[in-house]
Amino acid sequence: MISFEIITIFPQIFDSYFNESIITRALKKKLIKINVHDLRKWAKGRHRQVDDRPYGGGPGMILMVEPIAKALRKLKAKSLKLKARTIMLTPAGKRFTQREAERLAKYGRLILLCGRYEGFDARVDKLVDEKISIGDYVLAGGEIPAMVVLEAVARQAPGVVGHEHALDEETFSKDLDYVEYPQYTRPESIKLKAKSSKLKAYKVPKVLLSGDHKKIKEWRGKNAKLIR
């Protein structure tokens, strides 16, 4: 079982996401475990302040190192018997890929640190094992990246997806430039207005209806794509 510990200043953001679909099923089956922690729990003062102005001036606010250090110290203490990894979610991190998801799935516990505002006090870098980015763009915070990383990693845990071979031929399963073959279901034929205004009949390829598994496998192999 993989345990996910998420540190954020907006814990309610995760409520609806973790109560739907594959994640809910995995939680109910105890295939994964998720704990969401409010960073303000480790902040000082009446207002539980977690951010402050940057030294040297500049726009925005920076997440303070002290509450993060306290939070990580507490959570890491609970991870002594598990193979754990602490990850900062930031645009400045390493690009997240399917291979990274497979690598992280080998850990027993992942601590995901979500940023906000103008980012982290640079000294937080000393407290994490690695930094991850889900793409070359900037979001308001690390909560959505945390969801992306969590689901991609959770899918690697045995039993989460369902069928034991469900991940074998998924997009990116063979390599990072591999795209899965086209899939079809009922009806066998349907008329659609696609790029033109005229109705056109679109049919399921005959080989997929043949029942000949050898030919179907060959067709799927030929129709899988490579991203160039």
ZAPAKOL-881214 format. One record per residue (C-alpha): residue number from 1; residue in three letters; chain; x, y, z. Coordinates in Angstrom, 3 decimals. Example, Ala and Ser with C-alpha at 12.3 -4.5 7.8 and 13.67 -1.06 7.14 Angstrom:
1/Ala/A/12.300/-4.500/7.800
2/Ser/A/13.670/-1.060/7.140
***
This chain:
1/Met/A/0.000/0.000/0.000
2/Ile/A/1.230/3.496/-0.830
3/Ser/A/0.563/6.254/1.690
4/Phe/A/0.264/9.858/0.476
5/Glu/A/0.750/12.788/2.868
6/Ile/A/-0.238/16.152/1.358
7/Ile/A/0.748/19.471/2.954
8/Thr/A/-1.293/22.466/1.803
9/Ile/A/-2.908/25.670/3.068
10/Phe/A/-6.153/24.767/1.258
11/Pro/A/-6.997/21.205/2.376
12/Gln/A/-10.667/21.434/1.303
13/Ile/A/-9.609/21.628/-2.353
14/Phe/A/-9.028/17.868/-2.301
15/Asp/A/-12.389/16.815/-0.833
16/Ser/A/-14.439/16.320/-4.002
17/Tyr/A/-11.574/14.861/-6.016
18/Phe/A/-10.775/12.159/-3.480
19/Asn/A/-14.447/11.218/-3.179
20/Glu/A/-14.882/10.228/-6.813
21/Ser/A/-13.989/7.405/-9.190
22/Ile/A/-10.779/5.381/-9.040
23/Ile/A/-9.328/7.155/-5.996
24/Thr/A/-12.408/6.460/-3.855
25/Arg/A/-12.415/2.788/-4.821
26/Ala/A/-8.723/2.469/-4.034
27/Leu/A/-9.226/4.079/-0.619
28/Lys/A/-12.170/1.824/0.223
29/Lys/A/-10.152/-1.244/-0.726
30/Lys/A/-7.234/0.065/1.360
31/Leu/A/-4.917/-0.127/-1.633
32/Ile/A/-3.737/3.423/-0.946
33/Lys/A/-3.944/5.837/1.981
34/Ile/A/-4.297/9.634/1.794
35/Asn/A/-3.860/12.191/4.560
36/Val/A/-4.255/15.908/3.818
37/His/A/-2.586/18.269/6.300
38/Asp/A/-3.255/21.985/6.790
39/Leu/A/0.124/23.755/6.966
40/Arg/A/-1.391/26.358/9.290
41/Lys/A/-1.516/23.678/11.989
42/Trp/A/2.224/24.216/12.423
43/Ala/A/2.156/28.032/12.192
44/Lys/A/2.580/30.472/15.087
45/Gly/A/0.361/33.287/16.310
46/Arg/A/-3.340/33.966/16.446
47/His/A/-3.607/34.202/12.661
48/Arg/A/-1.523/31.094/11.963
49/Gln/A/0.640/32.956/9.461
50/Val/A/2.474/30.772/6.913
51/Asp/A/3.695/33.450/4.481
52/Asp/A/5.626/36.723/4.620
53/Arg/A/7.192/39.400/2.395
54/Pro/A/10.448/38.471/0.640
55/Tyr/A/13.721/39.958/1.859
56/Gly/A/15.093/42.371/-0.710
57/Gly/A/11.635/43.435/-1.803
58/Gly/A/9.525/42.293/-4.725
59/Pro/A/5.906/41.370/-5.434
60/Gly/A/3.851/38.799/-3.605
61/Met/A/4.381/36.689/-0.515
62/Ile/A/6.663/33.718/0.186
63/Leu/A/5.826/30.574/2.149
64/Met/A/7.878/30.581/5.350
65/Val/A/10.380/27.837/6.083
66/Glu/A/9.603/27.374/9.807
67/Pro/A/6.053/25.896/9.621
68/Ile/A/7.108/23.681/6.713
69/Ala/A/10.107/22.405/8.674
70/Lys/A/7.855/21.550/11.635
71/Ala/A/5.320/19.786/9.413
72/Leu/A/7.953/17.706/7.639
73/Arg/A/9.677/16.815/10.908
74/Lys/A/6.387/15.492/12.254
75/Leu/A/5.466/13.529/9.143
76/Lys/A/8.939/12.117/8.575
77/Ala/A/8.952/10.814/12.143
78/Lys/A/5.950/8.674/11.205
79/Ser/A/7.761/7.364/8.111
80/Leu/A/10.766/5.786/9.817
81/Lys/A/9.585/2.239/9.045
82/Leu/A/8.606/3.074/5.474
83/Lys/A/10.619/3.888/2.383
84/Ala/A/9.565/7.547/2.081
85/Arg/A/10.149/10.407/-0.351
86/Thr/A/9.484/14.111/0.246
87/Ile/A/8.521/16.040/-2.892
88/Met/A/8.119/19.764/-3.470
89/Leu/A/5.624/20.565/-6.254
90/Thr/A/7.004/23.567/-8.138
91/Pro/A/7.386/24.792/-11.753
92/Ala/A/11.142/24.761/-11.106
93/Gly/A/11.138/20.991/-10.593
94/Lys/A/11.959/18.022/-12.791
95/Arg/A/9.338/17.215/-15.439
96/Phe/A/6.862/14.564/-14.269
97/Thr/A/6.436/11.619/-16.654
98/Gln/A/5.029/8.097/-16.640
99/Arg/A/8.497/6.763/-15.819
100/Glu/A/8.621/9.069/-12.807
101/Ala/A/5.220/7.774/-11.662
102/Glu/A/6.492/4.205/-11.895
103/Arg/A/9.615/5.132/-9.936
104/Leu/A/7.692/6.868/-7.152
105/Ala/A/5.272/3.945/-6.849
106/Lys/A/8.139/1.930/-5.341
107/Tyr/A/8.043/4.069/-2.195
108/Gly/A/5.848/3.238/0.775
109/Arg/A/5.067/6.891/1.574
110/Leu/A/5.127/10.074/-0.485
111/Ile/A/4.995/13.463/1.220
112/Leu/A/3.731/16.062/-1.279
113/Leu/A/4.410/19.702/-0.449
114/Cys/A/2.086/22.170/-2.221
115/Gly/A/3.292/25.686/-2.899
116/Arg/A/1.274/28.927/-3.056
117/Tyr/A/1.793/32.638/-3.710
118/Glu/A/5.293/33.429/-5.084
119/Gly/A/6.720/30.121/-3.930
120/Phe/A/8.856/28.826/-1.074
121/Asp/A/11.617/30.274/1.041
122/Ala/A/14.682/28.858/-0.762
123/Arg/A/15.806/27.077/2.413
124/Val/A/12.880/24.655/2.021
125/Asp/A/14.962/23.032/-0.738
126/Lys/A/17.175/21.591/2.020
127/Leu/A/14.197/19.771/3.542
128/Val/A/12.917/17.864/0.484
129/Asp/A/14.282/14.934/-1.506
130/Glu/A/13.285/16.284/-4.913
131/Lys/A/11.258/18.889/-6.794
132/Ile/A/8.672/17.968/-9.433
133/Ser/A/6.832/19.987/-12.082
134/Ile/A/3.862/18.730/-14.118
135/Gly/A/4.661/21.078/-17.012
136/Asp/A/6.269/24.257/-18.233
137/Tyr/A/3.612/26.633/-16.939
138/Val/A/2.635/28.290/-13.669
139/Leu/A/-0.465/27.539/-11.579
140/Ala/A/-1.852/29.298/-8.518
141/Gly/A/-0.637/26.507/-6.268
142/Gly/A/0.623/22.943/-5.964
143/Glu/A/-2.721/21.312/-5.214
144/Ile/A/-3.572/20.340/-8.803
145/Pro/A/-0.026/19.031/-9.408
146/Ala/A/-0.379/16.996/-6.193
147/Met/A/-3.578/15.420/-7.559
148/Val/A/-1.838/14.640/-10.855
149/Val/A/1.144/12.998/-9.171
150/Leu/A/-1.051/11.111/-6.704
151/Glu/A/-3.334/9.598/-9.345
152/Ala/A/-0.519/8.688/-11.749
153/Val/A/1.397/6.994/-8.928
154/Ala/A/-1.667/5.374/-7.336
155/Arg/A/-2.553/3.749/-10.667
156/Gln/A/0.698/1.796/-10.435
157/Ala/A/-0.325/0.146/-7.147
158/Pro/A/-1.583/-3.436/-7.638
159/Gly/A/-5.379/-3.637/-7.816
160/Val/A/-6.075/0.089/-8.182
161/Val/A/-6.850/0.024/-11.909
162/Gly/A/-8.580/-3.359/-11.804
163/His/A/-7.565/-5.741/-14.592
164/Glu/A/-4.066/-7.084/-13.990
165/His/A/-2.976/-6.244/-17.566
166/Ala/A/-4.805/-2.902/-17.793
167/Leu/A/-1.562/-0.888/-17.723
168/Asp/A/0.396/-3.068/-20.169
169/Glu/A/-0.506/-1.195/-23.353
170/Glu/A/-1.587/2.202/-22.057
171/Thr/A/-0.220/5.347/-23.630
172/Phe/A/3.400/5.813/-22.419
173/Ser/A/3.440/2.261/-20.999
174/Lys/A/6.167/1.067/-23.395
175/Asp/A/8.047/4.324/-23.802
176/Leu/A/7.379/8.029/-23.421
177/Asp/A/6.651/8.408/-27.145
178/Tyr/A/4.161/5.521/-27.309
179/Val/A/0.446/6.234/-27.831
180/Glu/A/-2.083/3.437/-27.404
181/Tyr/A/-3.975/2.047/-30.415
182/Pro/A/-7.532/3.332/-31.174
183/Gln/A/-10.381/1.761/-29.195
184/Tyr/A/-14.033/1.268/-30.237
185/Thr/A/-17.297/0.158/-28.648
186/Arg/A/-21.015/-0.018/-29.633
187/Pro/A/-22.627/0.869/-31.976
188/Glu/A/-20.755/-0.755/-34.868
189/Ser/A/-21.799/2.080/-37.203
190/Ile/A/-22.912/5.641/-36.509
191/Lys/A/-23.575/8.715/-38.631
192/Leu/A/-21.804/11.849/-37.450
193/Lys/A/-21.299/15.400/-38.595
194/Ala/A/-17.581/15.596/-38.137
195/Lys/A/-15.476/18.329/-39.746
196/Ser/A/-18.003/18.832/-42.530
197/Ser/A/-21.692/19.668/-42.307
198/Lys/A/-22.675/16.432/-44.043
199/Leu/A/-23.601/13.244/-42.221
200/Lys/A/-21.107/10.456/-42.718
201/Ala/A/-21.182/6.868/-41.515
202/Tyr/A/-18.263/5.879/-39.288
203/Lys/A/-17.776/2.143/-38.721
204/Val/A/-15.740/0.001/-36.366
205/Pro/A/-12.836/-1.628/-38.270
206/Lys/A/-13.921/-5.100/-39.418
207/Val/A/-10.891/-6.838/-37.923
208/Leu/A/-12.050/-5.885/-34.415
209/Leu/A/-15.357/-7.663/-35.057
210/Ser/A/-13.726/-10.797/-36.504
211/Gly/A/-12.908/-12.599/-33.251
212/Asp/A/-9.462/-13.424/-34.693
213/His/A/-7.229/-12.442/-31.781
214/Lys/A/-3.999/-12.812/-33.752
215/Lys/A/-5.172/-10.416/-36.443
216/Ile/A/-6.571/-8.032/-33.827
217/Lys/A/-3.201/-7.966/-32.048
218/Glu/A/-1.424/-7.265/-35.358
219/Trp/A/-3.881/-4.458/-36.191
220/Arg/A/-3.410/-2.863/-32.796
221/Gly/A/0.357/-3.028/-33.164
222/Lys/A/0.219/-1.321/-36.554
223/Asn/A/-2.156/1.383/-35.310
224/Ala/A/-0.306/2.304/-32.129
225/Lys/A/1.419/5.632/-32.654
226/Leu/A/4.723/7.205/-31.826
227/Ile/A/4.890/10.870/-30.854
228/Arg/A/7.466/12.618/-32.994
***
